[in-house]
Amino acid sequence: MSANAIFSQKAFVDFAKIKHSLLSDRDGKAMKALGVWDDKRNLAKRSYIIIDKEGLVRFKDTRPSNRAEHLLSTETLLNEIKKINKGS
């Protein structure tokens, strides 16, 4: 999910050859509800959120910045999904 416009999301999906849709939250309502919106800077904090099929937040991690050393690895995220799936 991003605060970017839908056309920006589509351009990124096309560029990165992503096979699923990305969500656009232009007004930040969903990101505010999830506690990842920075009102002071008027943008979303880099966050990883896993929501289960019932709509429950099962994992949330907000990072201090978008710098590479602060980002979670794909392996870390996949491990979190595995933990969630084992608990189901």
C-alpha positions as CSV (number, residue, x, y, z in Angstrom):
1,M,0.0,0.0,0.0
2,S,1.2,3.4,-0.8
3,A,0.0,7.0,-0.8
4,N,1.0,7.2,-4.4
5,A,-1.7,7.7,-7.0
6,I,-3.1,4.7,-8.8
7,F,-1.3,5.7,-12.1
8,S,2.0,5.7,-10.2
9,Q,1.3,2.3,-8.7
10,K,0.5,0.9,-12.1
11,A,3.7,2.3,-13.6
12,F,5.7,0.6,-10.8
13,V,3.8,-2.7,-11.2
14,D,4.5,-2.6,-15.0
15,F,8.2,-1.6,-14.4
16,A,8.8,-4.2,-11.7
17,K,6.7,-6.9,-13.5
18,I,4.7,-7.5,-10.3
19,K,1.9,-10.0,-10.8
20,H,-0.5,-8.6,-8.2
21,S,-2.2,-5.3,-7.6
22,L,-0.9,-2.7,-5.2
23,L,-3.2,-0.6,-3.0
24,S,-3.3,3.2,-3.2
25,D,-4.3,5.1,-0.1
26,R,-4.1,8.7,-1.4
27,D,-5.8,10.2,1.7
28,G,-3.8,8.1,4.2
29,K,-6.9,6.8,6.0
30,A,-5.9,3.2,6.0
31,M,-2.3,4.0,6.9
32,K,-3.5,6.3,9.8
33,A,-5.8,3.5,11.1
34,L,-2.8,1.1,11.0
35,G,-0.6,3.7,12.9
36,V,2.0,4.1,10.2
37,W,1.2,7.6,9.0
38,D,3.6,10.4,10.0
39,D,1.4,13.6,10.3
40,K,4.4,15.8,10.8
41,R,6.0,14.8,7.4
42,N,2.7,13.9,5.7
43,L,3.8,10.5,4.6
44,A,3.7,6.9,5.6
45,K,6.5,5.4,7.6
46,R,8.2,2.3,5.9
47,S,6.2,-0.5,7.4
48,Y,5.6,-4.2,6.9
49,I,2.1,-5.3,7.8
50,I,0.7,-8.8,7.3
51,I,-3.1,-9.1,7.5
52,D,-4.8,-12.5,7.6
53,K,-7.9,-13.6,5.7
54,E,-10.1,-12.4,8.6
55,G,-8.7,-8.9,8.4
56,L,-6.6,-9.2,11.6
57,V,-3.2,-7.6,11.7
58,R,-0.9,-10.5,12.5
59,F,2.5,-8.8,12.0
60,K,3.5,-5.2,12.0
61,D,7.0,-3.7,11.9
62,T,7.7,0.0,11.3
63,R,11.3,0.8,10.3
64,P,13.3,3.9,11.2
65,S,13.9,4.9,7.6
66,N,13.8,3.7,4.0
67,R,17.5,3.1,3.9
68,A,18.6,-0.3,2.7
69,E,20.1,-1.3,6.1
70,H,16.7,-0.7,7.8
71,L,14.6,-2.7,5.4
72,L,13.4,-6.2,6.3
73,S,14.6,-9.0,4.0
74,T,12.2,-11.2,2.0
75,E,13.4,-14.1,4.1
76,T,12.4,-12.4,7.3
77,L,8.9,-11.7,5.9
78,L,8.4,-15.2,4.6
79,N,9.4,-16.6,8.0
80,E,6.8,-14.4,9.6
81,I,4.2,-15.7,7.2
82,K,5.2,-19.3,8.0
83,K,4.8,-18.6,11.7
84,I,1.4,-17.2,11.1
85,N,0.4,-20.1,9.0
86,K,1.5,-22.6,11.6
87,G,-0.6,-20.9,14.2
88,S,-3.7,-21.1,12.0
